[in-house]
Amino acid sequence: MLNTFFTIYIFIVMSIITVIHVYWLQGGLWPGKNYKDLVDKVLGSGDKMPGTVAYVFVLFVFIGMALFPLALYFKIDLGIEGYEKYVSLFFAVVFAIRAVIMIIPVSKNQITNIFLEYNKKYYAPLCLSLSISYLYLYI
């Protein structure tokens, strides 16, 4: 039962995140009011969004992260027999690190306040929930 819940949760959340990245790749500005506001809210530093190659790479990674739990759930052979749990653990660790990364004081000095606010309200809790979900699939 929980396995089904976490599988569907991961798929939906990662799919939405992927769609948002496609939107940004096509020039969308949400949640920003303008380009600079978008960069401040999403990246926290710098003057521009990543290039097309970086976006495409991230999209493939996010699609893989969305589909991986479904493949496990439906018992699709991924050619990594015996290692599926470790992939789930890897994803859990990645999201856990992302959830707590803003605790590091050095990074706080280099990031915009609006990013820190968004991180505290949205990004970190979302990453923590994904970490817990992937960790459950590992267990």
C-alpha positions as CSV (number, residue, x, y, z in Angstrom):
1,M,0.0,0.0,0.0
2,L,2.7,2.5,1.0
3,N,4.8,1.3,-1.8
4,T,2.1,2.2,-4.2
5,F,1.6,5.7,-2.6
6,F,5.3,6.6,-2.7
7,T,5.7,5.3,-6.3
8,I,2.8,7.4,-7.5
9,Y,3.9,10.4,-5.3
10,I,7.5,10.4,-6.8
11,F,6.2,9.9,-10.3
12,I,3.7,12.9,-10.0
13,V,6.1,15.2,-8.3
14,M,9.1,14.5,-10.5
15,S,6.8,14.8,-13.6
16,I,5.6,18.2,-12.5
17,I,9.2,19.3,-11.8
18,T,10.2,18.1,-15.2
19,V,7.3,20.0,-16.9
20,I,8.3,23.2,-15.0
21,H,11.9,22.8,-16.3
22,V,10.6,22.4,-19.9
23,Y,8.6,25.6,-19.3
24,W,11.7,27.4,-18.2
25,L,13.6,26.0,-21.2
26,Q,11.0,27.6,-23.5
27,G,11.4,31.0,-21.8
28,G,8.8,30.8,-19.0
29,L,9.3,33.0,-16.0
30,W,7.1,31.5,-13.2
31,P,7.6,31.8,-10.3
32,G,9.5,35.0,-11.2
33,K,8.0,38.3,-12.2
34,N,10.8,38.8,-14.7
35,Y,14.0,37.0,-15.8
36,K,16.2,38.3,-12.9
37,D,13.5,37.5,-10.3
38,L,13.3,33.9,-11.8
39,V,17.1,33.5,-11.4
40,D,17.0,34.8,-7.9
41,K,14.1,32.5,-6.8
42,V,15.3,29.4,-8.6
43,L,19.1,29.5,-8.6
44,G,19.7,32.0,-5.8
45,S,22.8,33.5,-7.5
46,G,24.1,34.5,-10.8
47,D,22.6,36.5,-13.7
48,K,21.3,33.8,-16.0
49,M,19.6,30.4,-16.2
50,P,21.6,27.4,-17.3
51,G,22.1,26.7,-21.0
52,T,20.1,24.3,-23.2
53,V,22.6,21.4,-22.7
54,A,22.3,21.7,-18.9
55,Y,18.5,21.8,-19.2
56,V,18.3,18.7,-21.4
57,F,20.6,16.8,-19.1
58,V,18.5,17.7,-16.1
59,L,15.3,16.8,-17.9
60,F,16.7,13.3,-18.7
61,V,17.7,12.9,-15.1
62,F,14.3,14.0,-13.8
63,I,12.5,11.8,-16.3
64,G,14.6,8.9,-15.1
65,M,13.9,9.7,-11.5
66,A,10.2,9.8,-12.2
67,L,10.1,6.6,-14.2
68,F,12.4,4.5,-12.0
69,P,9.9,3.8,-9.2
70,L,7.3,2.9,-11.8
71,A,9.7,0.5,-13.4
72,L,10.3,-1.1,-10.0
73,Y,6.6,-1.2,-9.1
74,F,5.6,-2.9,-12.4
75,K,8.7,-5.2,-12.2
76,I,10.2,-4.0,-15.5
77,D,13.6,-5.4,-16.1
78,L,16.1,-2.5,-16.1
79,G,19.1,-4.6,-16.5
80,I,20.4,-3.8,-13.1
81,E,19.1,-6.8,-11.2
82,G,20.1,-6.7,-7.6
83,Y,21.0,-3.0,-7.7
84,E,17.6,-1.4,-7.9
85,K,17.5,-0.8,-4.2
86,Y,20.8,1.0,-4.3
87,V,19.6,3.3,-7.0
88,S,16.6,4.2,-4.7
89,L,19.1,4.8,-1.9
90,F,21.2,7.0,-4.1
91,F,18.2,9.1,-5.1
92,A,17.2,9.3,-1.4
93,V,20.7,10.6,-0.4
94,V,20.7,13.1,-3.3
95,F,17.4,14.6,-2.2
96,A,18.4,14.5,1.5
97,I,21.6,16.4,0.7
98,R,19.6,18.9,-1.3
99,A,17.2,19.3,1.5
100,V,19.8,20.2,4.1
101,I,22.4,22.0,1.9
102,M,21.2,25.5,3.0
103,I,22.4,24.8,6.5
104,I,26.0,25.3,5.4
105,P,26.8,28.9,6.3
106,V,29.2,29.4,3.4
107,S,26.4,28.9,0.8
108,K,24.0,31.3,2.7
109,N,26.4,34.1,2.1
110,Q,26.4,33.6,-1.7
111,I,22.6,33.3,-2.2
112,T,19.7,35.7,-2.5
113,N,17.3,36.1,0.4
114,I,14.3,35.2,-1.8
115,F,16.0,31.9,-2.7
116,L,16.6,31.2,1.0
117,E,13.0,31.9,1.7
118,Y,11.7,29.7,-1.1
119,N,14.2,27.0,-0.1
120,K,12.8,27.0,3.5
121,K,9.2,27.1,2.4
122,Y,9.2,24.9,-0.7
123,Y,12.4,23.4,-2.0
124,A,13.8,21.8,1.1
125,P,10.5,20.2,2.3
126,L,9.8,18.9,-1.2
127,C,13.3,17.4,-1.4
128,L,13.0,15.9,2.1
129,S,9.6,14.3,1.1
130,L,11.2,12.9,-2.0
131,S,14.2,11.6,0.0
132,I,11.8,9.8,2.4
133,S,9.8,8.4,-0.5
134,Y,12.9,7.0,-2.2
135,L,14.2,5.8,1.1
136,Y,11.0,3.9,1.7
137,L,11.4,2.2,-1.7
138,Y,14.9,1.3,-0.7
139,I,13.8,-0.4,2.5
